[in-house]
Amino acid sequence: MALDYAKDVKIDPNALDIEWVEQPELMRRYAKHAADMKKEMDEAKERLEIGQARIGMDIRANPEDYGLSKATEASIQSSILLQKEYQELSKEYQEARYEYDVAIAVVRAVDQRKTALENLVKLLTASYFAGPQAPRDLYQETLDHAKRKVDNAKVKPPQRKKKGGKGGGE
């Protein structure tokens, strides 16, 4: 099953029982995904280090092939950084690191989702949603609230007249 970060962290407040049943499996899937991404990142780092060592050995054996008249440690390290193979391996490592960081952030979000579910259940048991009216549609209210914020952002405050300007009559 494909992972959809944005969809998976959302909560349907009208189906808290289902959300609670799905929460452990959701956490398991994302924790495993984060572990898989860490493994990929570690493997990419190892490939980078091996590539760096291989290039360094080649430079030491044939410094003139790399435009070095004298092979000092500093010039070898600088030359390694300029090699296309090293740059590709470095980019691969950076991408794996990014994917791992995102996976860890989603695990935190799924954990935060658990806390939100706990608090919604507390509100429900405290009869927060009870009353003489029909239960509120939190989803619709959230949408309406977001729309009001957007609409309010479009309203410009009235322009004030400056004191001491022409036509002030003072």
C-alpha positions in Angstrom: 0.0 0.0 0.0 1.4 3.4 -1.0 2.0 6.0 1.7 0.2 9.3 1.5 1.6 11.5 4.2 -1.0 14.3 4.0 -4.0 12.0 3.8 -2.7 9.6 6.5 -2.3 12.2 9.3 -5.8 13.7 8.9 -8.5 12.8 11.4 -12.2 12.3 10.7 -13.8 13.6 13.9 -17.0 11.8 13.0 -15.3 8.4 13.0 -13.1 8.4 16.0 -13.5 4.7 16.7 -12.3 3.8 13.2 -9.4 6.3 13.5 -8.3 4.7 16.8 -8.5 1.2 15.2 -6.3 2.4 12.3 -3.8 4.3 14.4 -1.5 1.5 15.5 -1.2 0.1 11.9 -0.5 3.6 10.6 2.3 4.1 13.2 3.8 0.7 12.3 3.8 1.5 8.6 5.5 4.9 9.0 8.0 3.7 11.6 9.0 0.8 9.2 9.2 3.3 6.4 11.5 5.6 8.5 13.7 2.6 9.3 13.8 1.7 5.6 14.8 5.2 4.7 17.5 5.2 7.4 18.9 2.0 5.9 18.9 3.6 2.4 20.6 6.6 3.8 23.3 4.6 5.5 23.9 2.5 2.4 24.2 5.7 0.3 26.7 7.1 2.8 28.7 3.9 2.7 28.8 4.1 -1.2 29.9 7.7 -0.9 32.8 6.8 1.5 33.9 3.9 -0.7 33.8 6.1 -3.8 35.8 8.7 -2.0 38.4 6.2 -1.0 38.6 4.7 -4.5 39.0 8.1 -6.1 41.6 9.1 -3.5 43.6 5.9 -4.1 43.5 6.5 -7.9 44.7 10.1 -7.5 47.5 9.0 -5.2 48.6 6.4 -7.8 48.3 8.8 -10.8 48.3 12.4 -9.6 49.3 13.7 -13.1 46.0 12.2 -14.6 44.2 14.6 -12.3 46.3 17.7 -13.1 48.3 17.5 -9.9 52.0 18.1 -10.1 52.4 17.3 -6.4 50.0 15.1 -4.5 49.5 16.6 -1.1 46.7 15.5 1.1 44.9 18.8 0.7 45.2 18.7 -3.1 44.0 15.1 -3.2 40.9 16.0 -1.0 40.1 19.0 -3.2 40.5 16.9 -6.4 38.2 14.2 -5.0 35.4 16.8 -4.5 35.7 17.8 -8.2 35.2 14.3 -9.6 31.9 13.5 -11.2 31.6 10.1 -9.6 32.0 11.7 -6.1 29.4 14.4 -6.9 26.9 11.9 -8.1 27.4 9.7 -5.0 27.2 12.8 -2.8 23.9 13.9 -4.4 22.5 10.3 -3.9 23.4 10.5 -0.2 21.8 14.0 0.1 18.6 12.7 -1.4 18.5 9.7 0.8 19.1 11.9 3.8 16.2 14.2 2.8 13.9 11.2 2.4 14.9 9.9 5.9 14.3 13.4 7.4 10.8 13.5 5.9 10.0 10.0 7.1 11.0 10.9 10.6 8.9 14.1 10.5 5.9 12.0 9.4 6.4 9.5 12.3 6.3 12.6 14.6 3.1 13.7 12.9 1.5 10.3 13.3 2.4 10.4 17.0 0.9 13.9 17.2 -2.2 12.5 15.5 -2.5 10.0 18.4 -2.4 12.9 20.9 -5.1 14.7 18.9 -7.3 11.5 18.9 -6.9 11.3 22.7 -8.0 14.9 23.1 -11.0 14.5 20.8 -12.1 11.4 22.8 -11.7 13.4 26.0 -13.9 16.2 24.5 -16.5 13.6 23.5 -16.6 11.9 26.9 -16.9 15.3 28.5 -20.1 15.9 26.5 -18.4 18.7 24.6 -20.3 17.6 21.5 -23.6 17.1 23.3 -26.5 19.6 23.4 -30.0 20.2 22.3 -28.7 20.7 18.7 -27.6 18.2 16.2 -23.8 17.4 16.5 -21.5 19.9 14.9 -19.9 19.1 11.6 -16.3 19.8 12.5 -15.1 19.2 9.0 -17.5 21.8 7.6 -16.8 24.2 10.4 -13.0 23.9 9.7 -13.6 24.7 6.1 -15.8 27.6 6.9 -13.3 29.0 9.4 -10.5 28.7 6.8 -12.7 30.5 4.2 -13.4 33.3 6.7 -9.7 33.8 7.4 -9.0 34.0 3.6 -11.9 36.5 3.2 -10.8 38.6 6.1 -7.3 38.8 4.7 -8.7 40.4 1.6 -10.4 43.2 3.5 -8.4 46.4 3.6 -8.5 48.6 6.6 -10.1 52.1 6.1 -7.7 54.9 5.1 -7.2 57.5 7.7 -7.0 61.2 6.9 -3.7 62.8 7.8 -3.7 65.6 10.4 -2.3 68.9 9.3 -2.9 68.3 5.6 -4.6 70.8 3.3 -8.2 71.6 4.0 -7.9 70.8 7.7 -9.4 74.1 8.7 -7.2 74.6 11.8 
